[in-house]
Amino acid sequence: MKPLKYKEIMPRVAIEKLKLIEIDDLVGLINKDLEFIRCFLRESPYQDEISKIKDEIDSVSLEEALLENYVKTFKKLIKFSVGDIRSVLLAVLKKFEVSNVKAMLRAVKAKIDVDEATKHIIPVGALDKNKCRAILTGSESIEDVINSLLDLEYGLITKDVLNEHERIEDLLPLEVALDKVMYRGIWNSVEKLRGLDKIVAKGVLGIEMDAINVKIVLRYKVMGVSQDQIKDYLMPTSLIDEETLEKAIEATNVKSAIEFILSVAENAKNPFYQNIFTQLLKECDAPLSRLEAILDKASLKMSLYMLKKYTRYYSIGFILAFLNLKWFEVKNLRCIIKGAERKSPPIQVRKLLALPGEL
């Protein structure tokens, strides 16, 4: 018997999952021009957003349409969710609000034109295009953007960071503070779940946070950033806790850091994490971008794993897994679109895609 809280949302998720583009069709877009891609998308679930493009098409307008569709789909599922499930989805959706704040900070710092800057805004929540355009129009400095956001939690967060620094020359402290609060909110909402929902949500969302933390450790070890600074950049933790990350930070090099985290995964008898870090260890001498790509795909792998393991249950895992699959579809399409505009070699574009059947 399915729980009542899934009565409305599950049929919608099942329908949306059926709308995902077939892998062969998606791969078939590689090496096609933007007009061909637009025609394809006009016959896809993205048709409403693509049809709104009236000007000459470019990668920005197509990507904007894809992101708008993703947020619309996300909001539709929130509309039919209830209770703790709704709280988790609302917390996850805040990733896009945070993305908008970052986009505005970067635009003002780089003195980008308002019209150009708003193309990178994902209309969501309190930070829709009109709100962001108004902020950008009235802002000449990072401080102006922050002061315009004081009616939202993001303004208070960034104001605190601003008060700690006499001058903000690097946006990293502001972006890290935003990410920390956002992920903490997601994790707090997950902690309120019960039973299978809690287990599955921790799996799907936990691997995302763990992957981000490992990327931070590896990236800043390569850059030679001090251990104390690396600790300041870390997000909330899941299976890979703070003590494990600190030991990894203290490791002499990237290989030994990965080896230590792998030993923790083995002791925890977690085959999924073992698989990820075994792969990282095998390729530890590869460029950092390759290691980060493996970690980026971890949440998609976990989503597919959860769909397979809990397919007969009504759980939040099915919802979160679908949203991850949809997000990776958007990321793959964006990659193909950028490749088309830049006339990148098809082999190069193909290597950058994260396809479910190849993980």
N, C-alpha and C positions, 0 to 999 in steps of 0.2 A: 504493500500500500504506500503510495507516494505521500510525503508530507504536504499539508495544505499550502505551506509557504512557497512550494514549487509549482502550484497549480497553474498560475498565470504565466510565469516566466519561462518554464521549460519548453513549451511548444514553440515559443518565439525563438529561443536559442536553437532549437532543432531546425527550424525553417531557415534561420540566418546561416547556419552551418552548411546547409545544402546549397546556398548561394555562392559559397567560396569558389573561386575560379579553379578549374582543373589545371594541374601542374603542367601537363603537355601544352595546354593553351597559353599558359603564362610564359613558359620557355619559348614558345613559338613567336613571342613578341620581340625577342632579342634580334637585333640588327634590322628592325623595321623603323621607318621614320615616324615622327610625332603624329602626322596626320593619320597614318595607319593605326597607331596606338589609340588615338582619340576615337576613330571609327569603331574599333573593337570595344572600347570602354562604353561607348554609347549603346551597345547592345548587352551590357553587363549590369550588375546591381549598382554600379556607379553612374548609371545613365542620367539620373536627375541632376546630379552635380556637374557632370561633364557638359550637359546641354546648356548650362548657364554660361559657359564660356563663349562670349560673343566676339572678343578681340582675336587677333592673331595668336595662335597657340604657342606656348613655350613650356619649358619644364616647370616653371613656378606655378602657372595657372593649372596645369594638370595635377601637380602635387597638392595644390590647395584643394582641388576638388576631391582627391582621394582622402585627405585628412578630414575634410568636412563630412564625408560619408561615414568615416570611421566614428567620429564623434556622434553623428546622428544615430548610428547603430547602437553605440554605447548608451546614449540617453534613452533610446527605446527600451533597452533591457532594464535600465534603472526604473523607468516608469512602471514596469510590471513586476518589480521586485518589492519585497517587504522586509521589515525588521532588520536583523543583523546582516542579512545578505545585502540589503539596500545600503546599509552603512559602509560595508566593505567596498561596494562598487563606487559609491560617492567618493570614498577616500582614494581609490585608484584613479578616478577621473581627475583628481587634483594634480596628477602628473602633468596634464596639459595646461592647467592654469599656471603652474610653475614654469613650464616651457615658455609661456607667453611673457612672464615677468623677465626671464632670462633674455628672450628675444628683444624686449624693449631696452633693457640695460645695455646689451651689446650694440643695438642700433644707435643709441644716444652716444655711447662711448666712441663709436666709429663714425659719428656724424652722418649717418645714412639718412637719405630723404624719407620723409614720413610715408609717402605712397609706396616706396620700395619696402620699407620696414613692415608695413601692415600686411604685405603679401606673405610674411612668415608667421602671422598670427593665426592660431587655431581657435575659431570662435567657440568658446566654452565657458559655462558658469558666469561668474561676475565679470570676467575679462573677455567680453566679446569684442568684435572689431571696432565698434563705435567707441567703447570705453578706452581701448588701447590707442586708437587714433587720437582721442582727446588728450590722453596722457602724453603721447609722443609730440603732439603739436605744441603743448605747453611746457615742454621740458628741454632745457639746454644743457643739463648736466645730470649725472647719475643721482645726485642729491635731489634734484627736481622730480625724477621718476619715483624715488623712494617716498618723498613727501606726498606725491599724488596717490600713493597706495596705502596711506595710513588708516583708511577706513576698512582695510582688509588685513588679514593676518600677515600677509606677505610684506606689507609695509612696516609693520612692527618688528618683524624678524630682521629685515634688512637694515632698519634704523638702528637696532641694537649693534649690528656689525659695524655700521658706519660710526657709531659713537666710540667703538673700541679702536678705531684707526683715525689718525689725524688726516690721512689722505688715502683715498682708494685709487690705486693705480692699476691694480689687477682685480678683475671681477671674480676670481676664484673663491675668495672668502665668502662673498655674497651668494654665489651659486651653491657652494657647499652647505651653507646655512639653510637655504631654501630646500635643498634635497633632503637634508637631515630631518627637518620638520615634516616634510611631506611623507617620507618613508616611515617615520615614527607614527604618524597618523594612520597610515595603512596597517602597520603592525598592531597598533592598539585596537583597531577595528577587528582584526583577525583574532586577537586574544579573547574577544567577546563571543566568538562562535563556540559551538559545542560539538562534541562527538566527531563524526566523520568529516563534517564541514571544516572543523578546525584543523584536523590532521592534513586534509587535502590542500586547504588554503595556505597552510604553512609550507607545504611542499612546493606549490606553484610560485607563491610570492617570495618565499624564503630563498629559493635558489637565485632569484633575480637580485636580491640584496647581497647575498654571499658573492655572486659573480662580480657585482660592482665593487665590493670591498677588495676582492682578490685583484681586480684590474687596477685599483688604486695602489695596492702594495707593489705590484709588478712594475707599473708605470713609473712610480716615483723612486723605486730602487734603481731602475735603469737611468733615471735622470739625476740620481745622486742627492735627492732631497733628504734632509735630516729625519731621523726616526721619529722625533717628537712631532714634526710637521705632518708626517704621514698619518700618525694617530689622529691628528686633528681633522683630517679629511674623511675619516671612516664613517660609514652609515651604520644604522642599527643592524644587529647581527641575528643570524638564524642558527644553522648547524655549526657554521664556522664562527665560533665565539671570539670575544675580544682577546682572551688569553692566547688562542691559536694564532690570531692575526698578529699579535705582538711578537710571538716567537718567529713568525714568518718574516716580519719586518727586521728582526735582529739577525736573520740568516745572512750568510756571506754573499750570496748571489741569487739570481732568479731560480736556478735549478734547485738549490737547497731549500729555498722557500716553498717551491712546489712539492718537493719531497716531504717536507714536514706536514703540509696540509693533507697530502695523500695519506700519510700515516695516521692522521686523526680520523679521516674518512674510513680507513680500514678498521681502526679500533672501534668505531661507531657501527661497524658492519652495515654501512650504507653503500650498496652496490652502485646506485646512480652517481653519487659523488665520486666513488672510486673510478668509475668509467671516465668521467670528465677529467679528473686530475691525472689519471694514467695517460690519457691522450695529451694533456699539457706537458707531462714529463717527457714523453716521446719526442715532442716537438719543441722542447725548451730552448734549443739553439736557434729556432726560427725567429724572424723579426717580431717585435712586440705586437704589431698589428695582427699577425696571424694568431697569437695567443689570445688577444682580445676578441677576435672573431669567434674562437672556440667558446669563450665565456659568454659572448653575446647570444650564441645559439642554445645555451644551456636551458633557458626558460622555455624555449620552444620544444626542446627534447622532453623536458619535464611535463609540459602540457600534453604531448602525445602519449607519454607514459601513463599519465593520469586518466586520459580518455580510454586507454586500453584496459587499465586496471579497474576503473570504477564505472565502466560504461553502463552497467545494469543498476547503478544506484542513482537516486536523485540527490545530487550533492552540488555544492558551489564549485567544485572542481570542474564540472562540465562547462559551467559558465565562464570561469576564468580561463580555461583551456581554449575555448572558442575565441575569446577576446584576444588571446595571444596569437592564435592561428590567423585571425583577421589582421592583427597588427603586422605580422610578418608578411602577409600578402601585400599589404600597403607598402612595407619597406622594400619588398622585392620589385614591385611595380615602379616605385620611385627610382630604384637603382637602374632598372631597364630604361626608364624615361630619360634619366641623366645620361646614360650611355648613348642613347639615340641622339640626344642634342649635341653631345661632344664627339659623336662618331667614334666611340671607343671600340676596340677590337671585340668581336662577339665572345671570344674565349675569355677575355678579361672580365666582361660583364657576367658571364655564366659562373665564373669562380666566386663572384661576390654574392650570389644568391644563396639564401638559406631555405632549402626545399625539404619539406617533411620526409619525403621518401629517401633522402640521402643522409639523414642524421644517424 
